[in-house]
């Protein structure tokens, strides 16, 4: 079966298209990359394509990447696809495989950074200081971690102005903390990958979605949702890991490893964060233009939301402790870094 997968990927590589399509003979090393969101999504067109171009630049053209026209597996299988050498480089939404990723949930808790750049940089700092040693990304070469912007509430039924207004609504989530928050607010949850959101809403299977501001525009949902509730510091976040097949990494010459290290860790967090912040701004403009009714959560609603979140936060702290990480210390350090970055970036 694995051999069949590899043949399929080889065929896909041969037909790869777009800005990253190159002839293998033009570089010392040509690696494949894939994305399970559409080519037009900024995660693909801005972050992945941009990082690959920077990788070519910093290695002097010795390392190049080809984007596959289609991901070789469904989104939850991406980690294994990279690990098993079906594709050389990709990313995961950690909440899609919750049994594998526990510590990542810290960056998904409500009340984080006011934008993706701050939240991603704070998360990156904590990951490399506290989480990397635990090995949740063992088996691949992790290049960086990041989050999307503050997650919000979108639906087609009614305004969400208080803790009881989500009760009974059918909401698509990507799992993780978003799932936990939905349950705490009494929603009926549908765990589905983001690209399925359009059909779920169009067919009435879902009443709404939990997404960052970017997503309704990226997935063409503006005409399917009528109400948005925005929390400045997030109702939740989703965390991501960006990584390469470990064997392919190990085979790179040391000079290329050193070059790629320079565009890893905080570089990844900052680049992905900026991509998402720009996309969130465009997404907000798009839902305004579409006439979506926007409510900004009141201070009372934010306070009530945080109270609802406390059991979820405490459960994460306990789970981190079981993993051998001081959960409270890591979370306090994360919030301190968020505050530091907020002050620094205001200057």
PyMOL commands that set and color helices and strands:
alter all, ss='L'
color gray80, all
select helices_A, chain A and resi 2-14+24-26+42-58+75-83+94-97+103-108+116-134+176-184+194-202+213-218+246-251+254-261+266-289+299-322+327-346
alter helices_A, ss='H'
color red, helices_A
select strands_A, chain A and resi 29-33+63-67+89-93+140-147+151-155+170-173+188-191+208-212+227-230+239-245+293-296
alter strands_A, ss='S'
color yellow, strands_A
deselect
rebuild
show_as cartoon
